[in-house]
Structures are given as C-alpha cells and as structure tokens.
Amino acid sequence: MEESGIMNFLKTDKELQDMREKWKELGVDEPFPLFNYDEYSGTSDYKETISKLLDDYEKRN
C-alpha cells in the first residue's frame, strides 16, 4: 500500500525528524504532536508550533 503524500512528508522531512529526536532527548512527557488539518493551517504551521513547544520546554528545564 502506497503512503499518501502528506504521510510520506511527515515521516521523511528532515526538520521534523530532527524535532522528533530533540523531543526524545529532552524527555518531554507528552507524545509528539500529531498533524491534522483541523488544528494546523499546513505543514509550516505544524513545524512552527512544534518548534515553539520545544523552545518553551527547553526554557522551563
């Protein structure tokens, strides 16, 4: 079964891979945020939101 374009993007995007790795390294208790069109206005908004979450988490710890 071939993956859809967005699913493939979310799995293979280098920036998102790096964010997932940083999420694990920081030991964030919450699961990594899932992408959905209802919550984000696109992949750029998704990346920006995750980046802000990571920055906030780093500042708190």
C-alpha positions in Angstrom: 0.0 0.0 0.0 1.5 3.3 -1.0 1.5 6.1 1.6 -0.2 9.4 0.8 1.9 12.5 0.1 1.4 14.1 3.5 2.1 10.9 5.4 5.3 10.4 3.4 6.3 14.0 4.1 5.6 13.7 7.8 7.8 10.6 8.0 10.7 11.8 5.8 11.0 15.5 6.4 14.5 16.1 7.9 13.4 19.1 10.0 10.6 17.0 11.6 12.9 14.1 12.1 15.3 16.4 14.0 12.4 17.8 16.1 11.3 14.3 17.0 14.8 13.4 18.1 15.1 16.6 20.1 11.7 15.8 21.7 13.0 12.4 22.8 16.4 13.9 24.0 14.6 16.5 26.1 12.4 13.8 27.7 9.1 15.5 27.0 6.4 13.5 28.8 3.7 14.3 26.2 3.6 12.4 23.0 5.0 14.2 19.9 2.1 16.2 18.4 0.2 14.6 15.5 -0.5 16.5 12.4 -4.1 17.2 11.4 -5.7 19.7 9.1 -8.2 20.9 11.7 -5.5 22.1 14.1 -2.8 23.4 11.7 -3.0 25.5 8.6 -0.4 23.4 6.9 2.9 21.8 7.4 4.7 25.1 8.0 2.3 26.0 10.8 2.8 22.4 12.2 6.6 22.8 12.3 6.4 26.3 13.8 4.1 25.1 16.5 6.4 22.2 17.4 9.4 24.4 17.4 7.7 26.8 19.8 6.8 23.8 22.1 10.4 22.6 22.1 11.7 26.1 22.9 9.2 26.5 25.7 10.1 23.1 27.1 13.8 24.0 27.0 13.3 27.3 28.8 11.3 25.5 31.6 14.1 22.9 32.2 
